[in-house]
Structure formats: structure tokens, C-alpha cells
Amino acid sequence: PIYLDTLRDHFSSDDIITRDELLKLELIRKGTGVKIKARGVLDKPLTIFANEFDEDALKMICLTNGKAIKIN
């Protein structure tokens, strides 16, 4: 899983986070899905493309006016 505080530390406000971006930063391995989980504080809007989001992560993304886009 990838945690929101990790994304906060690696991306700027309004960034679009895709699987390719996560691979470039070596936050995920090739061939794995992207699951976003809540931890820490998300304090900026991000657009996140992922296979799965836990409920608390979705809430935090929405509270910052970000977007959670589910991919297959």
C-alpha cells in the first residue's frame, strides 16, 4: 500500500499521481497494483489514480478538494 503522508512528501499541490509517476519514484514495483491508505495528514489537493482506496483515504482526499480516480 501507499500512504497519503508518503504522497504528500513526494508531490506538490494539484499534482496528478499516476502509476507511472509512482514507478519513477520507486514507490511501487512493476506489476503491482496501487492501493491508497490513510496515514498522517494530507494538506494539499492531489489527483490520485489507483486500483483501490480505503475509506479514510477517500475522506482525506475529498477534504483537500483532491480527486480519487479508480483504475482497473
Backbone as XML, in Angstrom:
<?xml version="1.0"?>
<chain id="A" units="angstrom">
  <residue number="1" name="PRO">
    <atom name="N" x="0.823" y="-1.209" z="0.000"/>
    <atom name="CA" x="0.000" y="0.000" z="0.000"/>
    <atom name="C" x="0.858" y="1.261" z="0.000"/>
  </residue>
  <residue number="2" name="ILE">
    <atom name="N" x="0.272" y="2.341" z="-0.455"/>
    <atom name="CA" x="0.918" y="3.651" z="-0.419"/>
    <atom name="C" x="0.086" y="4.534" z="0.499"/>
  </residue>
  <residue number="3" name="TYR">
    <atom name="N" x="0.761" y="5.221" z="1.392"/>
    <atom name="CA" x="0.075" y="6.041" z="2.376"/>
    <atom name="C" x="0.032" y="7.501" z="1.929"/>
  </residue>
  <residue number="4" name="LEU">
    <atom name="N" x="-1.029" y="8.180" z="2.338"/>
    <atom name="CA" x="-1.217" y="9.575" z="1.953"/>
    <atom name="C" x="-0.064" y="10.472" z="2.397"/>
  </residue>
  <residue number="5" name="ASP">
    <atom name="N" x="0.509" y="10.211" z="3.570"/>
    <atom name="CA" x="1.613" y="11.070" z="4.015"/>
    <atom name="C" x="2.846" y="10.897" z="3.128"/>
  </residue>
  <residue number="6" name="THR">
    <atom name="N" x="3.021" y="9.721" z="2.552"/>
    <atom name="CA" x="4.116" y="9.496" z="1.605"/>
    <atom name="C" x="3.877" y="10.306" z="0.335"/>
  </residue>
  <residue number="7" name="LEU">
    <atom name="N" x="2.643" y="10.289" z="-0.148"/>
    <atom name="CA" x="2.312" y="11.081" z="-1.345"/>
    <atom name="C" x="2.489" y="12.571" z="-1.070"/>
  </residue>
  <residue number="8" name="ARG">
    <atom name="N" x="2.065" y="13.003" z="0.109"/>
    <atom name="CA" x="2.227" y="14.413" z="0.492"/>
    <atom name="C" x="3.700" y="14.834" z="0.439"/>
  </residue>
  <residue number="9" name="ASP">
    <atom name="N" x="4.576" y="13.957" z="0.888"/>
    <atom name="CA" x="6.005" y="14.281" z="0.937"/>
    <atom name="C" x="6.682" y="14.276" z="-0.433"/>
  </residue>
  <residue number="10" name="HIS">
    <atom name="N" x="6.121" y="13.569" z="-1.407"/>
    <atom name="CA" x="6.747" y="13.430" z="-2.718"/>
    <atom name="C" x="6.119" y="14.274" z="-3.827"/>
  </residue>
  <residue number="11" name="PHE">
    <atom name="N" x="4.938" y="14.832" z="-3.559"/>
    <atom name="CA" x="4.222" y="15.561" z="-4.609"/>
    <atom name="C" x="3.798" y="16.942" z="-4.126"/>
  </residue>
  <residue number="12" name="SER">
    <atom name="N" x="3.591" y="17.832" z="-5.099"/>
    <atom name="CA" x="3.158" y="19.199" z="-4.810"/>
    <atom name="C" x="1.654" y="19.332" z="-4.996"/>
  </residue>
  <residue number="13" name="SER">
    <atom name="N" x="1.126" y="20.423" z="-4.505"/>
    <atom name="CA" x="-0.295" y="20.714" z="-4.618"/>
    <atom name="C" x="-0.735" y="20.646" z="-6.078"/>
  </residue>
  <residue number="14" name="ASP">
    <atom name="N" x="-1.881" y="20.018" z="-6.306"/>
    <atom name="CA" x="-2.502" y="19.871" z="-7.628"/>
    <atom name="C" x="-1.773" y="18.928" z="-8.580"/>
  </residue>
  <residue number="15" name="ASP">
    <atom name="N" x="-0.782" y="18.181" z="-8.096"/>
    <atom name="CA" x="-0.132" y="17.185" z="-8.949"/>
    <atom name="C" x="-1.097" y="16.065" z="-9.301"/>
  </residue>
  <residue number="16" name="ILE">
    <atom name="N" x="-0.839" y="15.443" z="-10.434"/>
    <atom name="CA" x="-1.602" y="14.272" z="-10.862"/>
    <atom name="C" x="-0.698" y="13.058" z="-10.651"/>
  </residue>
  <residue number="17" name="ILE">
    <atom name="N" x="-1.170" y="12.138" z="-9.829"/>
    <atom name="CA" x="-0.371" y="10.984" z="-9.440"/>
    <atom name="C" x="-0.880" y="9.754" z="-10.172"/>
  </residue>
  <residue number="18" name="THR">
    <atom name="N" x="-0.039" y="9.225" z="-11.049"/>
    <atom name="CA" x="-0.383" y="8.025" z="-11.812"/>
    <atom name="C" x="0.549" y="6.892" z="-11.408"/>
  </residue>
  <residue number="19" name="ARG">
    <atom name="N" x="0.208" y="5.720" z="-11.886"/>
    <atom name="CA" x="1.047" y="4.542" z="-11.637"/>
    <atom name="C" x="2.467" y="4.779" z="-12.157"/>
  </residue>
  <residue number="20" name="ASP">
    <atom name="N" x="2.585" y="5.394" z="-13.329"/>
    <atom name="CA" x="3.902" y="5.669" z="-13.905"/>
    <atom name="C" x="4.728" y="6.601" z="-13.021"/>
  </residue>
  <residue number="21" name="GLU">
    <atom name="N" x="4.091" y="7.612" z="-12.459"/>
    <atom name="CA" x="4.802" y="8.532" z="-11.560"/>
    <atom name="C" x="5.306" y="7.792" z="-10.318"/>
  </residue>
  <residue number="22" name="LEU">
    <atom name="N" x="4.479" y="6.904" z="-9.791"/>
    <atom name="CA" x="4.874" y="6.138" z="-8.604"/>
    <atom name="C" x="6.017" y="5.185" z="-8.922"/>
  </residue>
  <residue number="23" name="LEU">
    <atom name="N" x="6.008" y="4.603" z="-10.120"/>
    <atom name="CA" x="7.110" y="3.731" z="-10.549"/>
    <atom name="C" x="8.411" y="4.520" z="-10.681"/>
  </residue>
  <residue number="24" name="LYS">
    <atom name="N" x="8.345" y="5.714" z="-11.260"/>
    <atom name="CA" x="9.537" y="6.559" z="-11.423"/>
    <atom name="C" x="10.196" y="6.860" z="-10.086"/>
  </residue>
  <residue number="25" name="LEU">
    <atom name="N" x="9.361" y="7.111" z="-9.076"/>
    <atom name="CA" x="9.879" y="7.437" z="-7.740"/>
    <atom name="C" x="10.185" y="6.192" z="-6.909"/>
  </residue>
  <residue number="26" name="GLU">
    <atom name="N" x="9.970" y="5.018" z="-7.518"/>
    <atom name="CA" x="10.199" y="3.726" z="-6.854"/>
    <atom name="C" x="9.360" y="3.565" z="-5.593"/>
  </residue>
  <residue number="27" name="LEU">
    <atom name="N" x="8.139" y="4.112" z="-5.628"/>
    <atom name="CA" x="7.212" y="3.943" z="-4.506"/>
    <atom name="C" x="6.405" y="2.651" z="-4.655"/>
  </residue>
  <residue number="28" name="ILE">
    <atom name="N" x="6.361" y="2.131" z="-5.882"/>
    <atom name="CA" x="5.743" y="0.824" z="-6.130"/>
    <atom name="C" x="6.667" y="0.048" z="-7.059"/>
  </residue>
  <residue number="29" name="ARG">
    <atom name="N" x="6.435" y="-1.273" z="-7.113"/>
    <atom name="CA" x="7.190" y="-2.128" z="-8.026"/>
    <atom name="C" x="6.367" y="-2.398" z="-9.268"/>
  </residue>
  <residue number="30" name="LYS">
    <atom name="N" x="7.065" y="-2.671" z="-10.348"/>
    <atom name="CA" x="6.402" y="-3.012" z="-11.603"/>
    <atom name="C" x="5.534" y="-4.256" z="-11.396"/>
  </residue>
  <residue number="31" name="GLY">
    <atom name="N" x="4.337" y="-4.228" z="-11.944"/>
    <atom name="CA" x="3.454" y="-5.387" z="-11.849"/>
    <atom name="C" x="2.569" y="-5.419" z="-10.615"/>
  </residue>
  <residue number="32" name="THR">
    <atom name="N" x="2.666" y="-4.397" z="-9.765"/>
    <atom name="CA" x="1.815" y="-4.371" z="-8.569"/>
    <atom name="C" x="0.687" y="-3.361" z="-8.753"/>
  </residue>
  <residue number="33" name="GLY">
    <atom name="N" x="-0.389" y="-3.575" z="-8.036"/>
    <atom name="CA" x="-1.494" y="-2.631" z="-8.033"/>
    <atom name="C" x="-1.187" y="-1.469" z="-7.110"/>
  </residue>
  <residue number="34" name="VAL">
    <atom name="N" x="-2.018" y="-0.451" z="-7.191"/>
    <atom name="CA" x="-1.839" y="0.734" z="-6.354"/>
    <atom name="C" x="-3.002" y="0.810" z="-5.384"/>
  </residue>
  <residue number="35" name="LYS">
    <atom name="N" x="-2.691" y="0.665" z="-4.098"/>
    <atom name="CA" x="-3.700" y="0.779" z="-3.048"/>
    <atom name="C" x="-3.319" y="1.952" z="-2.156"/>
  </residue>
  <residue number="36" name="ILE">
    <atom name="N" x="-4.253" y="2.895" z="-1.996"/>
    <atom name="CA" x="-4.000" y="4.091" z="-1.199"/>
    <atom name="C" x="-4.651" y="3.931" z="0.175"/>
  </residue>
  <residue number="37" name="LYS">
    <atom name="N" x="-3.842" y="4.168" z="1.208"/>
    <atom name="CA" x="-4.339" y="4.063" z="2.576"/>
    <atom name="C" x="-4.078" y="5.371" z="3.315"/>
  </residue>
  <residue number="38" name="ALA">
    <atom name="N" x="-4.898" y="5.612" z="4.312"/>
    <atom name="CA" x="-4.766" y="6.828" z="5.121"/>
    <atom name="C" x="-3.702" y="6.628" z="6.186"/>
  </residue>
  <residue number="39" name="ARG">
    <atom name="N" x="-2.878" y="7.649" z="6.367"/>
    <atom name="CA" x="-1.922" y="7.733" z="7.476"/>
    <atom name="C" x="-1.399" y="9.146" z="7.463"/>
  </residue>
  <residue number="40" name="GLY">
    <atom name="N" x="-1.231" y="9.712" z="8.616"/>
    <atom name="CA" x="-0.739" y="11.079" z="8.683"/>
    <atom name="C" x="-1.784" y="12.064" z="8.200"/>
  </residue>
  <residue number="41" name="VAL">
    <atom name="N" x="-1.311" y="13.196" z="7.692"/>
    <atom name="CA" x="-2.197" y="14.268" z="7.270"/>
    <atom name="C" x="-1.919" y="14.596" z="5.806"/>
  </residue>
  <residue number="42" name="LEU">
    <atom name="N" x="-2.974" y="14.746" z="5.044"/>
    <atom name="CA" x="-2.862" y="15.221" z="3.671"/>
    <atom name="C" x="-3.320" y="16.671" z="3.691"/>
  </residue>
  <residue number="43" name="ASP">
    <atom name="N" x="-2.444" y="17.591" z="3.307"/>
    <atom name="CA" x="-2.750" y="19.016" z="3.445"/>
    <atom name="C" x="-2.743" y="19.768" z="2.116"/>
  </residue>
  <residue number="44" name="LYS">
    <atom name="N" x="-2.897" y="19.032" z="1.014"/>
    <atom name="CA" x="-2.931" y="19.675" z="-0.305"/>
    <atom name="C" x="-3.768" y="18.823" z="-1.248"/>
  </residue>
  <residue number="45" name="PRO">
    <atom name="N" x="-4.375" y="19.461" z="-2.239"/>
    <atom name="CA" x="-5.186" y="18.693" z="-3.189"/>
    <atom name="C" x="-4.299" y="17.931" z="-4.174"/>
  </residue>
  <residue number="46" name="LEU">
    <atom name="N" x="-4.581" y="16.655" z="-4.314"/>
    <atom name="CA" x="-3.879" y="15.802" z="-5.273"/>
    <atom name="C" x="-4.916" y="15.039" z="-6.086"/>
  </residue>
  <residue number="47" name="THR">
    <atom name="N" x="-4.605" y="14.742" z="-7.323"/>
    <atom name="CA" x="-5.432" y="13.863" z="-8.139"/>
    <atom name="C" x="-4.696" y="12.529" z="-8.184"/>
  </residue>
  <residue number="48" name="ILE">
    <atom name="N" x="-5.347" y="11.493" z="-7.650"/>
    <atom name="CA" x="-4.682" y="10.209" z="-7.485"/>
    <atom name="C" x="-5.420" y="9.130" z="-8.268"/>
  </residue>
  <residue number="49" name="PHE">
    <atom name="N" x="-4.695" y="8.457" z="-9.149"/>
    <atom name="CA" x="-5.217" y="7.306" z="-9.884"/>
    <atom name="C" x="-4.714" y="6.051" z="-9.183"/>
  </residue>
  <residue number="50" name="ALA">
    <atom name="N" x="-5.638" y="5.173" z="-8.745"/>
    <atom name="CA" x="-5.234" y="3.963" z="-8.036"/>
    <atom name="C" x="-6.260" y="2.860" z="-8.248"/>
  </residue>
  <residue number="51" name="ASN">
    <atom name="N" x="-5.835" y="1.636" z="-7.967"/>
    <atom name="CA" x="-6.730" y="0.483" z="-8.072"/>
    <atom name="C" x="-7.705" y="0.420" z="-6.900"/>
  </residue>
  <residue number="52" name="GLU">
    <atom name="N" x="-7.251" y="0.923" z="-5.752"/>
    <atom name="CA" x="-8.061" y="0.794" z="-4.547"/>
    <atom name="C" x="-7.760" y="1.945" z="-3.582"/>
  </residue>
  <residue number="53" name="PHE">
    <atom name="N" x="-8.790" y="2.399" z="-2.889"/>
    <atom name="CA" x="-8.657" y="3.442" z="-1.864"/>
    <atom name="C" x="-9.368" y="2.948" z="-0.614"/>
  </residue>
  <residue number="54" name="ASP">
    <atom name="N" x="-8.753" y="3.097" z="0.555"/>
    <atom name="CA" x="-9.527" y="2.782" z="1.756"/>
    <atom name="C" x="-10.423" y="3.978" z="2.088"/>
  </residue>
  <residue number="55" name="GLU">
    <atom name="N" x="-11.432" y="3.741" z="2.887"/>
    <atom name="CA" x="-12.461" y="4.750" z="3.153"/>
    <atom name="C" x="-11.893" y="6.024" z="3.769"/>
  </residue>
  <residue number="56" name="ASP">
    <atom name="N" x="-10.988" y="5.888" z="4.727"/>
    <atom name="CA" x="-10.405" y="7.065" z="5.373"/>
    <atom name="C" x="-9.545" y="7.875" z="4.399"/>
  </residue>
  <residue number="57" name="ALA">
    <atom name="N" x="-8.856" y="7.195" z="3.496"/>
    <atom name="CA" x="-8.057" y="7.899" z="2.485"/>
    <atom name="C" x="-8.972" y="8.708" z="1.567"/>
  </residue>
  <residue number="58" name="LEU">
    <atom name="N" x="-10.088" y="8.120" z="1.161"/>
    <atom name="CA" x="-11.046" y="8.839" z="0.315"/>
    <atom name="C" x="-11.549" y="10.105" z="1.000"/>
  </residue>
  <residue number="59" name="LYS">
    <atom name="N" x="-11.844" y="9.998" z="2.290"/>
    <atom name="CA" x="-12.321" y="11.163" z="3.042"/>
    <atom name="C" x="-11.289" y="12.276" z="3.052"/>
  </residue>
  <residue number="60" name="MET">
    <atom name="N" x="-10.019" y="11.914" z="3.307"/>
    <atom name="CA" x="-8.966" y="12.932" z="3.363"/>
    <atom name="C" x="-8.750" y="13.582" z="2.001"/>
  </residue>
  <residue number="61" name="ILE">
    <atom name="N" x="-8.789" y="12.774" z="0.952"/>
    <atom name="CA" x="-8.615" y="13.312" z="-0.399"/>
    <atom name="C" x="-9.737" y="14.304" z="-0.709"/>
  </residue>
  <residue number="62" name="CYS">
    <atom name="N" x="-10.960" y="13.948" z="-0.364"/>
    <atom name="CA" x="-12.109" y="14.829" z="-0.608"/>
    <atom name="C" x="-12.022" y="16.110" z="0.219"/>
  </residue>
  <residue number="63" name="LEU">
    <atom name="N" x="-11.573" y="16.017" z="1.456"/>
    <atom name="CA" x="-11.466" y="17.190" z="2.328"/>
    <atom name="C" x="-10.460" y="18.220" z="1.809"/>
  </residue>
  <residue number="64" name="THR">
    <atom name="N" x="-9.485" y="17.780" z="1.033"/>
    <atom name="CA" x="-8.493" y="18.707" z="0.485"/>
    <atom name="C" x="-8.855" y="19.152" z="-0.933"/>
  </residue>
  <residue number="65" name="ASN">
    <atom name="N" x="-10.072" y="18.806" z="-1.372"/>
    <atom name="CA" x="-10.531" y="19.102" z="-2.741"/>
    <atom name="C" x="-9.720" y="18.382" z="-3.805"/>
  </residue>
  <residue number="66" name="GLY">
    <atom name="N" x="-9.154" y="17.232" z="-3.430"/>
    <atom name="CA" x="-8.437" y="16.401" z="-4.381"/>
    <atom name="C" x="-9.404" y="15.467" z="-5.092"/>
  </residue>
  <residue number="67" name="LYS">
    <atom name="N" x="-8.863" y="14.606" z="-5.942"/>
    <atom name="CA" x="-9.684" y="13.643" z="-6.676"/>
    <atom name="C" x="-9.086" y="12.252" z="-6.540"/>
  </residue>
  <residue number="68" name="ALA">
    <atom name="N" x="-9.960" y="11.280" z="-6.302"/>
    <atom name="CA" x="-9.582" y="9.874" z="-6.241"/>
    <atom name="C" x="-10.238" y="9.184" z="-7.442"/>
  </residue>
  <residue number="69" name="ILE">
    <atom name="N" x="-9.415" y="8.686" z="-8.346"/>
    <atom name="CA" x="-9.927" y="8.066" z="-9.567"/>
    <atom name="C" x="-9.519" y="6.604" z="-9.577"/>
  </residue>
  <residue number="70" name="LYS">
    <atom name="N" x="-10.524" y="5.740" z="-9.580"/>
    <atom name="CA" x="-10.269" y="4.301" z="-9.550"/>
    <atom name="C" x="-9.963" y="3.783" z="-10.950"/>
  </residue>
  <residue number="71" name="ILE">
    <atom name="N" x="-8.882" y="2.992" z="-11.030"/>
    <atom name="CA" x="-8.485" y="2.363" z="-12.286"/>
    <atom name="C" x="-8.541" y="0.848" z="-12.106"/>
  </residue>
  <residue number="72" name="ASN">
    <atom name="N" x="-8.535" y="0.140" z="-13.214"/>
    <atom name="CA" x="-8.543" y="-1.334" z="-13.145"/>
    <atom name="C" x="-7.175" y="-1.909" z="-13.385"/>
  </residue>
</chain>
